[in-house]
Amino acid sequence: MDILDLTAVRLSEKIKGGELSAVEATKAVLGQISSVEDHYHCYVTVEEEKALRQAEQVQEKIKAGELSGPLAGVPVAIKDNICTEGMRTTCSSRILYNFIPTYTATAAKALKEAGAIVLGKTNMDEFAMGSTTETSYYGVTKNPWNPEHVPGGSSGGSCAAVAAREAFCALGSDTGGSIRQPSSFCGVTGLKPTYGTVSRYGLIAYGSSLDQIGPVAKDVADCAALLEVLAVHDPKDSTSVRREETDFTAALVQDVKGMRIGIPKDYMGEGLDPQVREAVEQAAKVLEEQGAIVEGFDLSLVEYAIPAYYVIASAEASSNLSRFDGVKYGYRTEDYEGLHNMYKKTRSEGFGEEVKRRIMLGSFVLSSGYYDAYYLKALRTKALIKQAFDRAFEKYDVILGPTAPTTAPRLGESLKDPLQMYLGDIYTVSVNLAGLPGMSVPYGIDDKGLPIGVQFIGDAFQENKVIRAGYALEQTREWQMPDTKKGGR
């Protein structure tokens, strides 16, 4: 088997067993980046020399017995909104084109301490605002299954990099489905943990009450191993939770006998592509054959999730992005008259259209006279959505449904109609509003040759149930990444 076809956990086993070295693995993946990166544009920054130096250091530690975890020696990619000391971090925006952090995000630091080798920073929708990775200032990322289609977003670069074998696994961030939706479009596995499980320290904020860092990988086992490394309590993040049980790999058992799985009827109706519906129904049938108890139920409030999410996320974004003003760091306009003119011109030139749209929406809903009518109403709706999930989890262990209503659209299609792009998040945003864990697992290919993802949702801090259900389903099908040597399938 080609080195690049190995999962992260399997690669680490071979490195620790002496069959391969961390340097060989890093050279192999850097060779793949050199070969196909111009075609797919998964990265904003690749640090080849740093990665090779780090690989040599990691190899020495593995030989000395200092590193023995499941990610030792594994080359990984990190989304470009997660700070890394000494490595450019831009959020795929012009306004941060020259920003080099002086510290490393806790999640990225945890990966390095586990022996993972950082290759570089992956492309994304600007400030994580978008569902296609087309709003990046640094250009569009393409789907490795078919370069005429989007990879999804906002973690499209991370998901496309894993699918194109330009990284063995990656970190993404998920504010309203930004790990799960591109994972579905790119045929990889993506896990959004319970809010507070992974530190947000060093993650450049979009919507602080919704953002959560999570793993993207080739399979469920890799995601479980990554999450074990990432789930550490961090005093630097006031929302970080100290979890007693983080043995996520213990859930990697092909046993769903007696597991109660609910399918929201609201998710299976109008607007869902028939082939996606068929994949979800087939997944339900397979799990039922393995002994799970599967039934439909009414989740309710689904139609209110999108407006509530975009009101809350945009409000938080308008506040969080106010710090980017051309004064302290990042881009500053060259020609201006006075301080206020500098602010205005810097932000006008530095931010893209989608970011400006959401800042304006957020400023509007927070303004005097509209705060009660929109923002407070959205917060109340958020609480009701959480209550609806609480009622569902009194009866079910996990919820099964589609990750996205369709497979990956063609490049350029979504940007013509932003409202339609927002509606593409209908099955993912509720998970963030309620702070729950969710995972997208590839399950099927449509008639255009594009992958379909199904989503498992769990109650808060019940990642093990999500992992167990996803792993059991994964074991019933064969899966291969796209043939990137031919530029897609």
N, C-alpha and C positions, 0 to 999 in steps of 0.2 A: 504493500500500500504506500502511496505517495505521502510524504511527511505532511503536506498541506491538507490531506483528507482526514487526518487524525483529529479527534476531539481534543479539547484542552486537557482533560483529565488523563486520557490515554497517552498524549504526548508527554506529559509530566512523568508518567509511569516509565516510559521508555528512556527518558533522560536520567531519571533516578536509577534505573536498572543498567545504565551504561550502554544501551543500544544506540543512543543519539546523544548529542550535546546541546546545550542551550544555544551555543554559538551557531551550530548547524541549523537548528530550527529557526533562529533569527535570520540567518542568511537566506534560508529558503523563502521565508515570508517577505523579506525585503526584495528578493528577486521577483516574486509575484507582484509586489507593488510596482516595481520598475516596469514589469511587463504589461500590466493591465490598468494601472492608475489613470493614464491619459484617457482611457476608454470610459471608465466609470466615475472618476473623480470622487472617491470616498473620503479623501483627506484634505485638510487645509494645510497642515504642517506634518512633515515626516522628519524625524531626527535620526538619520541612519547611523551616524558615528556614535551618538550617545547610546543608542539601542545596542550596538555591538559591544561597546565598553561595558554596559550594564550586564549583557549576556555573559561576558568573560568573568565578571565579578560573581554573578549568580552561580556559574558553573563551579567556581572555586568553593563557594559555600556549600553547594550540593555535595561535592567531593569530601568536604570536611565534616559532613553530617549536620551542618547548621541549618539547612533547609530541607524539609521532608514533606511539606504540605502538598495538596493536590494541584497547586498552580505553580510550583517551583519550576522555573525555566520556560514558562509559557509566554510567548509574545502577545501583547494585548494592545488594543486601541482605546483611546479615551475621548469622549465627546468634547467638543471645543468650548463648552461652557463650564467645564470642571477645571479649576485652577491647578497648574503644575509649575512649581518653582523653576524659573529659568527657561521655560518653554512657552512660546507665544500662545496666548489664549484669547480668541477674538469674538466668541459667540457668533461667528460668521457674519460680523457686522463691520462696516467701514469705521464706525465710531471707536472700535477697539483694535484697529488694524495693527497697532504697534505695542499692545499691552503685554508685558512680560511679568507675571506675578512674582512676588517675593516670598510666596509660601505655597504649600501643596494642600489641596483638599484632603480631608480625612479619608475619603473613599479611595482616592488615588494613592495616598500614603499606605493604606492597608494592603492594596495590591502589591506595591513595591516591597513591603515588608514580608509578604508571602512568597516573594521570589519571582513575581511576574515582571516581564520586561516591557516597558512602555515604548511603542513604536512611534506614536505621534497623536495628533488631535484630528478627530473626524469632522467632516462637514455636517452642517445642520441648517434648518431654517433659522433665519436671523433671530437671535434671542429666544429661540425655541418657539417662535410664533409662526405656525404653518403646519400643514399635514402632508407636504410633498418634497421637502428639501429643495424647493425651487426659489425660495426667498433669500437664499444665501448671497451675500455680496461677492463671494468668491466663486460663484458659478453653480451650476446645477449638478446634483448627483444623479446617476442613472441606475436603473434596476438591473442587476446582473442576469436576471432571467430573460430580460428583453430590454435593451438599452433605449427603446422608444417609449418606455413606461417609467413612471416615477418610482422611487424606492419607498415612498411614504415619508412621514416626518413626525416630529422634528428630528428624531434620532436616525434619520435616513442614512447618514454616512456610516454610523456604527453598524447598522444592520446590513447595509450593502457590503461593507468591508468584510464582515463574517461570511456572507453569502459568496463573495468573490474570492475567498481564501486570502484576503489581504490582512487578516488578523484571525487568530484562533478563537478569540472571544473579545468582548468590548464592554465598556460602560456607556450607558445612555442615561437620559433623565426623562421622567414621565410626569407631565403636568395635567394632561387630559387624554392620554393614550399614546404619548410620544415614544414609548418603547414598544408597546404591544402592536399598534397599527403598522409601523414599518416592518416589524418582525413578521407580521402576517403577509405583507406585500413581498417581502424578500425571502420567505420560506425558511426563516430561522426561528429560534425559540427566545422569547423575551419575557422577563418577569418584572412586574412593578410590585415592590414590597409594600407592606403596611406602612402608612405614614409614621415616620419616627424611627423606623428600623435601621435605616442607613443615614448617617450624618449628612446634613446639608451644608456643613461648614466648607467653604471653598467652591460651592456651586453658585454660579452667578444667577441671582434670583430672577424669575419671571413672575410666578404666583406663589408666594411664600407658604400659603396654607395648603397648597396642592402639589408642589414640586416634590419629587422623590427620585433619587438615583437608584438604578437597578442594572442587572446583568443582561447581556445579549450573547447568545452562544449557539452552537450547532445542535445541542440537545438539552433535555431536562436535567440530566446528571451534571453537566457543566454549569448550568444556572444555579443548581443547588450548591455546588462546591464554591462558586463565586459568592453567593449570598452568605455562606458561612464566614467567608473572609471579610465581607463588607459590614455585617451586622454587629457593629461594636458600639457601645455607649460612648458618647462624646460630650464632655462638659462644655466644649466650645459651641455646641448647638443646643439651645434651650428646648427644642422640640425632640431631641434625641431620647429614645426610650431604652432603659436598661432591661434587656430581655434575658430571662433565666435560661430558656431553652433555645439554642441556635443550632441544633444538630439536624440541619435540613437534609443531609444525605441519608439520614435514617429513613426518610420517607420514600426512598427509591426502591419500592417493592411493587411487583406486579400483582397487586391484590386489592381489588375494589369491592370485594364481596360484602354486601350489606351497606355499602356507602350510599347515602341518599343524595341524589343529584336532581336539581330542579332546572327546568328550561323555561325562562320567561316567555309567555305567549306574546307579550308586547314586542319581543326581539325578533319574532319569526313572521311578522306580518308584512305590510306594505313597505316597499322601498328596499327589501332584501333581495339580492340577486338569487335566482332559483338554484344556481350551482352552489352558492355559499350555503343556502338553506339545506340543500341535499347533503353537503359535507357535515353540517352540524347534526342532521338527523342520522347519518351513517355513524358518526362518532357516538351518538347516544345509543344506537343499536348495539355497537360493539361493546360498550361499557356495560350495557344491560346483559349481554351474553356472558360477560365475565362475573356477573352476580350483583351488579349495582342496581339500585332501585331508582328508576328514572321516570319523572313525570313532569307535565307542564303545569305552570301556575301563573297567576297574575301578579306582576311585580308592582305595577302602578307608577304613576308620576314620570314615566320614561320621557314623555313629550316635553316635560319641563326641565329636563337635565341640561340640554344644550343652552337655552337662554340663561339659566341660572349660572352655568359654568362660565359663559363668556362675559357676563356682567361681573362676576367675582374675579375672574382671572385678569380681565382688562383693568379693573379698578386697582388690583394689586400691582399690575405691570406699570400703570401710570405713576404710581408711587415709587416703585423700585427703580425705574429707569430715569427718574429725575436727577440721579447722581451723575449721569453722563451728560455733562454740560460744556466740555472743552476747557475746564479750569484746571483740574488736577491731573488727569491722564487721558490718553486716547487722542482721537482726532480733534483738531481745532481749525476752524475756517481761517483762511489766509487773509481775507479782506473784510474788515469789519470796522464799525464806528461805535465805540462805547460798549459797555458790558452787556446790556440787554440785546443789542444787535448781534454781539458775538454768540450769546446763548442761542438766539433764534436761528442764525445762519449755520452754526455748528450742528444743531440738532436736525435742521432741515436737510443739510447735506449728508450728515452722518448716519441717519436712520433710513431704512427702506420703507416702501409704501405700506406693507402689512403692519410693521411696527408702529408707524405713525397712525394708522387706522385704529389700532387697539389702544394706543395712548390717548387718542381723542375720545374714544368710546369710554375708557376708564375715567378720564377727567370729567366727562359729561355726567356719568352716573354717580360720581362723588360730589358733584356741585350742589350748591344750595338750591333747594326746591325740587331736586330730583333724587337726592340721597334716600329719602324714605320710599319714594315710588319705585325705585329700581334696586339699589344696593341692599337695603334692609330686607326687601321682599325676596331677593335672591338668597340672602343668608337664611331666611326662614324656610325657603324651598329646599335649601341644602340640608337643613335639619330634618325636614320631612322625608327626603330621599334616604337619609341615614336610617330613619325609623322604618322605612319600607324594607330596607335590607335586613335590619334587625329582626323583623317579623319573618322574613324569608329564611334566615339562618336558625330560627327556632325549629324549623322543620327540615331544612336541608344542610348537608355537610358542605357541598359546593354548588355553584350555579354554572351551568354550561350554556354557551351561546356563541354567536359569531363574534369575531374581533372587529371586523369592518363590514359594511353593507355590500361591498363589491371587492373584486381583486384590483390590482394597481391600475389606475387610469393612465391614459397617455400623457406624455409631457405637454404642458401648456393648457390642458383641458380645465384643470381645477382653478387656476389663477383667473380665468375669465369670469368666474362666478364665485366670489368669496363665500357667499351664504351657503352655496352647495358644498363647498369645501368644509365649512363648519359642521354641516349636517353629517359629514362622513365620520364624525367622532361620536355619533349617537350611542354606540355600545360601549364606549370606553370612559367617557367623562364622569359617569356616575360613580365609578370606582374611586376616582380622585376626590370627588365631592364628599364621599363617605369615608375616605382614608383607608380603603380596603386593599388587600393583595389581589393581583390579577396576573394571569399568564397566558400568552398566545403560543399555541403549539401548531406547527404545520400539519395539515391534514387534507390532502387532496390538491389536484391541479385542475384548473378550468380548461375550457376548449381552446383558449388562446395560449395555453402553455404556461399560465401564471399560477403561482401557489396560492392556496387558501389557508387561512389560519382560523382555528377555533379557540375560544377563550374560556378559561376557567377562572371563576371569581370565588374567593373565600371570605369568611368572616375575619375581623381584625385579629392579627397575630396567629392566623391559622394557615400560614404558608405551607406547612407540611401536608395538609389535606389537598391543597391545590397541586403541589408537587406530586403527591401520590396518584391523583387522578390523571394528571398530565403524563406521568411516566407510564402508567398502565396503558393509556391510549397509544402513546408513542411506540411501545413494544409490539403493537399489532400491525404496524405498517413499515415498509422499507422507505428510506428517504435518501436522496442524493442532492448535493448542492448543484447549481447549474454548471454547465461545462464552459467555464470562462475562457478556455483556450479558443473557443469558437465565437466568443462574444455573446454568450447566452445560449439557451436551448434552441 
